[in-house]
Amino acid sequence: MPEDIAALSYEAARDQLVEVVRHLESGQGGLEESIALWERGEMLARRCQQWLDGARTKLEEAVQARR
C-alpha cells in the first residue's frame, strides 16, 4: 500500500474513495486512467477496512475488560 494511503485517516480514505467512485461512475477518462483509479479505489477500500477492523478489535477488548 502506498505511503500516502497508509497514512490516511478513516475519514480521509473514505472521502477519497467516494471521489474515485464518482469519477468512475461518470465515465470520464480513458481506460488507463480508469484502471489506475480502480486500483487506487481498491487500496483506499482496504485502508478503510483496516480502520474498521482496528476499531472492532478495540471495542471487543473494551467489552471484555468490563466483564
Secondary structure by P-SEA (a helix, b strand, c coil): cccccccccaaaaaaaaaaaaaaaaaccccaaaaaaaaaaaaaaaaaaaaaaaaaaaaaaaaaaaac
